[in-house]
Amino acid sequence: MSGDPAILRPYGDTTGDGMVQLSFTLPMPHSKIAEGAAAQLAAKMGMDPAMVVHAKAMGPQHTFFVVYGAVSHLVDVSSVRVVEHDYPLLSPKEINLAVRKGLRRRLTVIGGCIGTDAHTVGIDAILNIKGFAGEKGLEYYRELRVVNLGAQISVPHLVARAQAEKADAVLVSQVVTQRDTHLLNIKEMSAAFREAYPADRRPLLIVGGPRFDEAMADSLGVDRVFARGTTPGLVASYLVDELVTRRLAGNDPDRRSA
């Protein structure tokens, strides 16, 4: 093992053994040849030795594999770049007070799933009062007005509802990711909002889902990307920081101003 605490080697059975586990599917029926193909793929990815520890047919033409083996690669933690939560995490009481004093009205949030995406578990976990991970959803906050549009909302309908509700923020969840559908949908949405609103009145655009990278906000044309594990409190605190704290400090225009 390296003496540098920033240089790490994967851990499997014993410290520093470099062992990792990899799962994938190959489009071929389960057989000894298929298992050999899986081991070959893992070896080409740098696993040596590569052991197929699980193989299961997924229908007549596909096989799912779990491969276990050692890699020689090291991780340099000092070079890792992530999007930090650069705002304070507030309690519900603090959030309600900030909105009431800062905006002197309720903060309106609309959300839903766009395109053909019908997976509402994520958006419901953030918006609905039942919440997620022991935290109440945004409907719990007295000073937040929440409009949950549900699933399979078209982009034009989302824009129209945002205008009708005078939304301060728009939250969109995307779970369907085949052929990068989630990325295409979000880019279409962000373009539509920029066409429909003057720059200083556009709602805050927030997206989330398990396959998003938080560093993708600029390339997608949105204000913030939340990845897996996001809680309602994180989202509510971000809304306050962007729409109340920064505006009052003169660092962000009032998106609802006439």
C-alpha positions in Angstrom: 0.0 0.0 0.0 1.1 3.6 -0.6 2.1 5.7 2.3 0.2 8.7 0.8 -3.3 8.8 2.4 -4.6 10.3 -0.8 -3.6 7.2 -2.8 -6.0 4.3 -2.3 -6.2 0.7 -3.5 -9.6 -1.2 -3.6 -10.4 -3.5 -0.7 -12.0 -6.9 -1.1 -11.0 -9.7 1.3 -7.9 -8.1 2.9 -6.6 -4.5 3.1 -4.9 -3.4 -0.1 -5.7 -6.6 -2.1 -7.2 -4.6 -5.0 -10.2 -6.9 -5.3 -13.3 -5.5 -7.0 -16.7 -6.9 -8.1 -18.2 -6.1 -11.5 -21.7 -7.0 -12.9 -22.9 -6.8 -16.5 -25.0 -8.6 -19.1 -23.9 -10.2 -22.4 -26.3 -10.8 -25.2 -25.7 -14.5 -25.5 -27.4 -17.6 -23.9 -25.9 -19.0 -20.7 -23.2 -21.5 -21.3 -19.6 -22.3 -20.5 -18.6 -20.3 -23.6 -20.7 -17.3 -22.2 -18.9 -17.6 -18.9 -15.5 -17.6 -20.7 -16.6 -14.5 -22.6 -17.4 -12.8 -19.4 -14.0 -13.6 -17.9 -12.3 -12.4 -21.1 -14.2 -9.1 -21.0 -13.2 -8.6 -17.3 -9.6 -9.4 -18.1 -9.6 -6.8 -20.9 -10.9 -4.3 -18.3 -7.8 -4.9 -16.2 -9.0 -7.6 -13.7 -6.3 -10.3 -13.2 -7.3 -12.9 -12.2 -11.0 -12.5 -13.2 -13.3 -15.1 -11.6 -16.9 -15.5 -12.7 -18.7 -16.0 -9.4 -22.3 -15.8 -10.6 -24.0 -16.3 -14.0 -27.8 -16.4 -14.6 -29.8 -16.6 -17.8 -31.9 -13.5 -18.4 -34.3 -15.0 -21.0 -33.1 -17.2 -23.9 -30.6 -14.8 -25.4 -28.9 -12.9 -22.5 -26.8 -13.8 -19.4 -26.1 -11.7 -16.3 -22.7 -12.1 -14.7 -20.9 -11.1 -11.5 -17.1 -11.2 -11.8 -14.7 -10.9 -9.0 -11.0 -10.1 -9.4 -8.0 -8.0 -8.7 -7.1 -4.7 -10.4 -3.8 -2.8 -10.2 -5.3 0.6 -10.5 -5.0 3.1 -7.7 -7.3 6.0 -6.8 -5.8 9.5 -6.3 -8.4 11.1 -4.0 -6.7 14.5 -4.3 -7.6 14.6 -8.0 -11.3 13.8 -7.5 -13.7 16.7 -8.4 -17.3 16.7 -7.3 -20.1 19.2 -6.9 -20.2 20.2 -3.2 -23.4 21.4 -1.4 -22.2 25.0 -1.2 -25.1 26.2 0.8 -26.2 25.7 4.4 -28.6 22.8 5.3 -31.6 24.4 7.1 -34.3 23.0 9.2 -37.9 23.2 8.1 -38.5 26.0 10.7 -35.5 28.0 9.3 -36.7 27.5 5.7 -40.2 28.7 6.5 -38.9 31.7 8.3 -36.5 32.6 5.5 -39.2 32.4 2.9 -41.7 34.4 4.9 -39.3 37.2 5.8 -37.4 37.2 2.4 -40.2 36.8 -0.1 -43.2 37.9 2.0 -45.2 35.3 0.0 -45.2 31.6 -0.5 -42.5 30.1 -2.7 -44.1 28.1 -5.6 -42.6 24.9 -6.8 -43.9 22.7 -9.5 -42.6 19.2 -10.4 -43.1 16.1 -12.4 -41.7 13.6 -14.9 -41.5 14.6 -18.5 -41.7 12.7 -21.7 -42.7 9.0 -21.5 -41.1 8.7 -18.0 -43.8 7.2 -15.6 -41.5 6.7 -12.6 -42.8 9.1 -10.0 -41.1 7.6 -6.9 -38.3 10.0 -7.0 -40.3 13.2 -7.5 -42.9 12.0 -5.0 -40.2 11.4 -2.4 -39.1 15.1 -2.8 -42.5 16.7 -3.1 -45.0 14.6 -1.2 -45.4 15.2 2.5 -44.4 11.6 3.3 -40.9 12.5 2.1 -37.9 10.3 2.0 -35.2 8.9 4.4 -37.1 10.2 7.5 -37.5 13.7 6.1 -40.9 15.3 5.2 -41.3 16.3 1.6 -41.7 19.9 0.4 -45.5 19.8 0.9 -44.7 19.8 4.6 -43.2 23.3 4.5 -45.9 25.9 5.2 -44.2 28.6 3.1 -43.8 26.4 0.1 -46.7 25.9 -2.4 -46.2 22.6 -4.2 -47.8 21.5 -7.5 -47.1 17.9 -8.3 -47.9 17.3 -12.0 -47.2 13.6 -11.9 -45.9 11.5 -14.8 -45.5 11.7 -18.6 -45.9 15.5 -18.8 -45.0 17.1 -22.1 -42.5 19.9 -22.1 -45.0 22.5 -23.5 -47.5 21.6 -20.8 -44.8 21.9 -18.1 -43.9 25.4 -19.4 -47.6 26.4 -19.6 -48.2 25.3 -16.0 -45.1 27.0 -14.7 -46.4 30.2 -16.3 -49.9 29.7 -15.0 -48.7 28.9 -11.4 -46.1 31.7 -11.5 -43.6 29.1 -10.5 -40.4 30.1 -8.7 -38.8 26.7 -9.3 -39.4 23.7 -11.6 -38.3 20.2 -10.4 -38.1 17.4 -13.0 -37.2 13.8 -12.3 -36.0 11.4 -15.0 -35.4 7.7 -14.4 -35.8 6.3 -18.0 -32.3 6.5 -19.4 -32.2 4.2 -22.5 -30.3 5.9 -25.3 -29.7 8.9 -23.1 -33.4 9.8 -23.2 -33.1 11.6 -19.9 -30.4 14.0 -21.2 -32.3 14.7 -24.4 -35.5 15.5 -22.5 -33.8 17.9 -20.1 -32.1 19.7 -22.9 -35.4 20.1 -24.7 -37.0 21.4 -21.4 -34.3 23.9 -20.7 -34.4 25.3 -24.2 -38.2 25.6 -24.0 -38.0 27.6 -20.7 -35.4 29.9 -22.1 -37.5 30.6 -25.2 -40.7 31.2 -23.1 -39.2 33.4 -20.4 -37.0 36.5 -20.2 -33.7 35.6 -18.6 -34.5 37.5 -15.4 -37.9 35.9 -14.9 -37.2 32.2 -15.7 -38.0 29.8 -12.9 -35.1 27.9 -11.3 -34.6 24.7 -13.2 -33.7 21.6 -11.1 -33.4 18.0 -12.3 -32.7 14.8 -10.6 -32.4 11.1 -11.1 -30.1 8.1 -10.5 -28.2 8.4 -13.7 -27.4 12.1 -13.6 -24.0 13.5 -12.8 -24.2 16.6 -10.6 -21.5 18.3 -12.7 -23.7 18.2 -15.8 -25.8 21.3 -15.0 -24.2 23.7 -17.4 -24.2 21.2 -20.3 -27.9 20.5 -19.7 -28.8 24.1 -19.4 -30.3 23.8 -15.9 -29.4 25.5 -12.6 -28.8 22.4 -10.5 -28.6 18.6 -10.8 -29.3 16.4 -7.9 -28.2 12.7 -8.0 -29.2 9.7 -6.1 -29.6 10.0 -2.3 -30.9 13.5 -2.4 -33.3 14.4 0.4 -36.2 16.9 0.5 -34.2 19.0 3.0 -31.3 19.4 0.6 -33.6 20.6 -2.1 -35.6 23.0 0.1 -32.3 24.5 1.5 -31.1 25.0 -2.1 -34.3 26.7 -3.0 -33.9 29.1 -0.1 -30.3 29.8 -0.9 -30.9 30.6 -4.5 -34.3 32.3 -4.4 -34.1 34.1 -1.1 -30.6 34.4 0.4 -28.7 35.3 -2.8 -31.4 37.6 -4.1 -31.6 39.6 -0.9 -27.8 39.8 -0.9 -28.0 41.3 -4.4 -26.3 38.3 -6.1 -29.3 36.9 -7.9 -32.1 38.8 -9.7 -35.7 38.3 -8.7 -37.0 35.8 -11.2 -40.6 36.9 -10.5 -40.0 40.7 -10.8 -42.1 42.7 -13.2 
